[in-house]
């Protein structure tokens, strides 16, 4: 593998001089003192920090008690007691070290050894006697590949969701402006809004536009973690800290070091965990459960909730001091009903993404579909719209038509008496339309001698009423489907039904 351009990869700042990134830490595991000394001199000469262990058991002890993360391990295959291969397998079983880059070295390497090491996740394989340039190139490449892997995973997650945060409505222009202003700062951000409005996407945009963009983005769903595990997940634990703690685990704060920690559904966090989060934000220090040591972490916290946190504070369910710590810069994620003009661009983006991801030919929309989509209520917001579009894409041909749209689950059922009770009460006050008798010789709607001819407005209303009844009957009196077929909003169709005094089951005259 060629040497990557530029300086050797470095990790984020870890408590060194302000503005100066700390050097990556490399753990050398070899029972030969001269090998350890040689690697120490070579690596420190190139700017790395080095930890040494003469055995696998000692290495595990160092990893468990390390005051900061280890960035790479160089492990000899032939070790007293637990072998290097066994140590590598052990590292891959522990959450805290599963992604740790490893280079394996041996004085008696075989093809089988190399293959086995690669299968266990080793990034490179060195043979003794060691060559200085080979060591430095291998270390640099392995660290570089590890960093690229993390970045690719992060970018993949961002690309998978990139089409959800689109729009040109005033509400979205305001949102984009707020993101651009707060992202470059260190301020904590509290994102509020209904479910399905894209609060996580906002947090990712803030991270992506910040100085921490190359650092990790760690998402925590506070509502999905049991109360008894929240502290372990946030701050980590040592082996034996509690009954099921089989190994050391890095917490989310530690994982987000140098980057952004997104606390989603922060309103569901219990008061005990809230107190510890506040303390971590104030001091910049965390301590794993079962450990006497504290770790310095550099983390920007973004939080989101669909709850009214001020009301939660008043009710005693959320700490006021934590609220003010998080809400330095509040951002409201707009509901879809506040940006209905974005439905067309959202629908186009969703169907393009769905067709591409599923190997389908690009599909277009019949123009009537947009009017039907704009007539829905969307309590599930953008997430619900995306679901509607993807289902329509599955059912449709080259063009998505109204008939391909799934039935609106939020539509009010049509009452047996011609609407719900509220509709009937309101409709009782509206003058009923009475069809005028048809006459002879005057064509449709002509009046008998001595009778007044219908006005144009009356004729139009009679025709509209008859057509609405006809469409309703053809749709089994399902309001949502009829509204889609008529190309009007469901609420507007309800008004027409009340105005014309239409009753379920009648036939068009």
N, C-alpha and C positions, 0 to 999 in steps of 0.2 A: 504494500500500500504506500503510495507516494507521500512524502512529508507535506502536510497541509500548509498553505501560505500563512505568513504572519507569525507572531510570537506564540509560544506555547499557551494552550488554553489555561485560563485562570478561573477561579471560582469567585463568587461575590464576596464583598467585604465581610470579615468576621471579627470585628472588634479591634482591628489594628488602628493605625493612625487615620484620622478622618480623611476620606477620599482615596485612601490607598488600599487596593484589594489585597486580601491575604493570599499567600501562595497555596496551591493545592497540596493536600497532605497525602502521603503515600505510605502504606504499611508494608514493610518488608518482612517476610516470614521465611527464615532459613536457619537450619541448625548449625551451619558453618559460620563462625564469627568473622572470618576474613571476607566471605561473600557479603555478609551484612555490612561490614565496614566499607567494602568497595562500592556497593550500591549507595550507601549513605553519602560518600564523598562525591560520587558522580551526580546524584540527584540534587543534593544541596548546592553543588556547584552550578547547577542549571536553574536554581531558584525555588526548588520544592522543599516542603517540610517533610521530615521522615520520622516514622515510628518503627521500632525494631521489635521482633518477637522470635525467639529461638525454637518455638514449637507452635502447633496449631492451637493447643489449649491456652497458651499465653496470648496468642493472637485474639482469640475469642474474648478473653478477659480485657484486653486493651480496647477492643471494639465496644464492649459493653460499658466501659468506664470513660470512653473518650469524651473530652469536654466539647468537642465539635465534630462535625461529620468528617469521615475519611473518604477521599476521592478516588483512590485506587489501591488495590492490593497486589503485591508481587509475591507469589507463593511457590516454594520449592515442592516438588512432588514427593521426594523421599524425606520424610520427617519422622522423628522418634514418636512413638505413640500414634496419635491420629495422623493419617497420611495427608498429603496436600490435596489429593482428590477427594478424600472424605471431608476435609475442611471446606473445599469449594462447594460440595453438595450441601453441607450444613449452612453455608452462607445463602444458598439459593432457597432454603426452606424458611429463613427468617425474614419477616416483613421489613426489618430495618436494613438488611443487607442484600435483599433480593436483586436490586438493580446495581449493586456495587461492581464497577469494572474490575476485572481480574486478569493478570498476566501470570502464566505458569512457567517455571524454569526447572530444568533438570540436567544433570550431568550424564544421564543414561537414557536419553529420550528415544522413544520408539514411535512408529507411525500410529500404533494403537493408543499410546499415551496422548499424542496430539489430538487424535480424533475424539477420544473420550473427554479431553479438556474442553474442546470446542463445543461438544454436546452439552456440557455442564455450564456453558456460557462464558468461557474464557475468551478474552479479546485478542490474545497473542500468545506465542509459545517461544521461549528463549532456551537455547542450548548453552551449557557451560563448555569451555570457558566463555565468560561474557565479554562482549565487545561494547566499549563505551558509546560509540555512535549508534549501534543497534539498540542499546538500551534507551537512549534518549529519543530516538525516532519512534520506537515502539510505544514508549510511555506517552509521548505527545499525540501519536495517532489514536491510541486507545482512549485517552481523555477527550480528544476531539470527536471521535465517533460516538462516545457516550453523550456528549453535549448535543450533537446533531440529532441523536435519537430522541432526546427529550424535546428538542425544538420541533422535530417533525410531528411528534405526538401532540404537542400543543397546537401547532398549525393545523393539523388534521381536524382537531376538535373545532377550531375557529372556522375553517372552511366548510365544515359540515353544517354550520349554522349561519353562514354569512348572509344567506338570502332572507332570513327572517327579519332583519333589522333594516328595512327599506321604507321609503316614503318621502313625500315632498309636502305634506300638509303642514300648516302652521305649527301644530303640536309637535311634529317630528323635527321641524327646523329649530324650534326652541330647544328640544332635547339634544340635538346634535351640537348646538352652540354651548349648552351647559357642559356636555362631556368634554368638548375641546378646551374649555376654560379650566376645568378642575383637574383633568388628567395629568398635566405636567407638574402639578403640585404634590405635596406630601399629605394633603388633607384627607381625613377619613370621610367616606361618602355613605349616606344612608339612602337606599333606593326603595321607594314605596310604590305600590300599585297593585292592581288586581292580579289574580292568577292568570297566566297565559299572555301577559303583556310584554314579556321579554326582559325581565329584570336581570337575569344572568347575562344576557347579551350586552346589556348596558355595562355591567361590571367588567366583562371581557374587553369592551371597547375602551374603558377607562384604563385598564391594565396595558392594553396594546399601544395606547398613545402616551404612556408614561415613560419615565426614565428607567422603569423596572421591566420593560417589555421583554428583555432577554432573560429575566429571572423567572422562577416558577409561578404559575397561577394555580392555586389550590382551592378547590371548591368544597365547602362543608354544608351538607343539608342538615341543619340543626334539628329539624322535625323528624328526620329519619333515624336518628341515633337514640337508643334508649337512654333514659336519664342516668342509669347507673354506669354507662359507658362513655358519656360525653367528655368527662375530664380526661380519661385515658386516651380518647381519640384526639382531643385538642392538644394535650401536653405530652402524650406518650407515657410509657411505663418501662420499668426494668423487669427482668426475669424474676418471677416469684413475688411481684408486688401484690398480686392477688391470686386466687385459686387457678384461673385459666391463663395466667401470664406465663406462657411456656418459653418466651424469648423476649429480648429487648425490642421495643417498638418506638420509632420516632413519631411524635405527635404532629398534627397539622401545622402548628405554629413553627415547629422546627423544619418541616418540609418546605414551608413557604419562605424560608430565610432568603433575603435578597430579592423577594418578589412580592406577590399580592396574595392575601388570604381573603376569600369571599365567604362570608357567613350568611348563607341563605336561610330564610325563615328564622331570623334571629329572635322574633317575637315568641317562638316556641321553646326557647332555652330557659331552663329552670334557674331560680334565683341564685343557688349555690354556684353554678357554673358561670353565671353572669358576673359574680364577684371576682372570680379568678381571671376571667377574660379582661375585666377592667384593670386588675392588678398587672396583668401582662402588658396591656396597652400603656399603662403609666410608667412601668419600670423598664420595659423592653427585655424582661427576663422571664424564663419559664423553667419549671422543674418537672422532670418525669416522675410519675408516681413510683414510690419506692426508692427514690434517689435523694441523696443529700446534697447533690451538686445543682447549681443553677446554670442555665445556658443563656447567653446573650443572643437575642434574635432581632433581626432588622426586617420588619414586616409592615406593609401597608394594609390596613384592614378596610374592606368594603363590606357593607351589610345590606340585606334586603328583607322586606317583610310585606305581607298583604294585610297586616293588622294596623290599627291606629295606635301607635306606640305611646302617644301622649295620653290616650284613654287607658292604656295598659299601666302606665305610670300612676295615673290617678287611682286605679283600682288596686295598686300595690303588687301587680304581677310583673313589673319591669322596673329595674333600677333607674332612677332619674339621672344619677351621675353617669351611668353607662350610656343612657340615651343621648345626653349632651356631648359625650365623648365621641359617639358614632355619627351624630347628626351635624358635624361641622359644616358639611355641604349637602343638603338634602336634594334629591332628584326624584321627581314623580314620573313614573312610566305611564304614558297615556293609555287609556282603554281604547279599544277599537272603535267604539261608538263616538269617540272624540276625534277620530281621524278617518271617517268613512270614505273620504276622497282618496285614501290610499289603497282601497280594496282592489282596484284594477291592477296596480303595479305589484301588489302583494300576490294576487292570483297568478299573474304572468310569471313572477319569480318562482313561486311554489311549483307550478306545473312544469316549468323548464328544468328545475332541479330534479323533480321526481322522474321525469322522462329520461334525463341523462343518467341518473343513478340506477335506473332499472332497465337500461338498454332499449328504451322505447323511442319511436320516432317523435319528433317535436309535434305538439298538439296546439291547436288554436281554439279560441272561445267564440261561440256564437254571440253576437252583440247582446242578445236578450238575456244571456246568462248574468251579465254584470248587474242589470237592473234587479234580477232575482236575488243575487248575492247581497246587494245593498239593501234589500228589504228584510233581511234577517236581523236578529237582535244580538247574537254572539256574546252570551254571558261568559263563554270560555275564551273570548278575545282572539288574538292572532293565532294562538294554538288551535282553536276550534276551526278557524277559517282554513288553516293548513290541512286539517283533517278532512274537511269538506272537499277541498280541491284534490287531494290525493285519492279519495274514494271516487270522485268524478273521473279522474284520469284513468283509473282502473276500468271503469264501466264504459267509457266512451270509445268512439272510433277516432278518426283523424281530427274531428271537431267536437268539442264538448258542448252539448246542448242542454237546455233546461231539463229535459227528461233524464239526463245523466246525474243530476244533482240529487244527493240523498235527501230524504224527507227531513224537514226542520223539526228536531225533537222538542223545541221550545214553543211550538205553535199551540195556541189554545184550541182544544177540541171543540167542534161545532155542536152546540147544544141542540137537543131534540126540538126545542121550540124556536130554533132559528138564531142561536147565539147563546152566550152565557147570560146569567141573570142581570148583570150590569148592562149588557147590550140591550136587553128587553126593556129595562127601566128607562134607559136613555132614549130608546127608539119610540117609546110610547108618546114622547113629547114631540116627535117629528111627524109632520104631516105626511100621511101615506099617499103614495102615487096611485091614482086610479086610472086604469087604461080607458081612453075615450072610445066610444063605439065607432066601429068602422061604417062608412056609408058607401053608397053606390055612386059610381060615376066620377068619383074624385080621386081614385087610386087609394093607396094605403093611407089610412088615417083621415080620409075625407069626411066632412061633416054632413049630416042630413040637413035638408032645407030648414032654416030657422035655428040651426045649431051653430055655435062658434067653432071655427076651424082651430085645431091645436096649434099652439105657437111652435116656433122652431125649437125652443128650449124643451117644451113638453115632448115633442117628437124625439128629440135626442135622448132625453131621459128614459122614455119608454123603450127605445131601442137598446140603450145601455143596460137597463134593468133586465130585459129579456135575454141579452147575451150573457150577463153575469149568471143568471139562473141556469142557462144552458151549460155553461162551463162548470158551475158548481155540481150540477147533476152528473156531468160526465166524469167528475173527479170524486164521486161518492160523497160529496159535500165536505171534502177535506179542504179547509181554508188555505193551508200552506201550499198545497199542490195547485189549487186554483189560482192563488196569487202569483205563483211562478208562471203558470200558463198565460195569465193575463198581463204579466210583466209589470205588476204593481207591488207596492209594499203590502205586507199582510195587514198592517194597521189601517192602511187606506181602504183595503177591501172590506174590513170590518165596518168602517164608516159608511161605505156604500150600502152594505147589507142593512144597517140600521136606518139609513136615510130612505131606502126604498121599501122598508118593511118586508124584506124577503124572509120567508119561512122555509125551514128545512122540508124537503119533500115535494115542494110545488114544482110545477112544470112551466116551461117558458110558453108564453102566449103569443 
